[in-house]
Amino acid sequence: MMMLRFEEWLIAQQERDDLIGELARVPSMQVMQHKPSRRKFDEHKNWADIVIGMAETGYIAVFNEAWQEFVLAKQVAKDSLD
């Protein structure tokens, strides 16, 4: 079973006419480099680090909103498989 990932969800949001769509179109958000790690992969932390590293700090609140929408979408996807 493949789980929905934030990167896939965010790409699908690029056509939105709101701040989440704007965030999805920011070039630094479109390419996430996965670094090998011995620690458990923490998708939220990796994306939060990318957003925090951006020059535009206003995107932090937008990312938080986007993450909440993603979590809900992920739960709906999971429930539809059950």
PyMOL commands that set and color helices and strands:
alter all, ss='L'
color gray80, all
select helices_A, chain A and resi 6-12+19-25+27-30+43-52+59-81
alter helices_A, ss='H'
color red, helices_A
deselect
rebuild
show_as cartoon
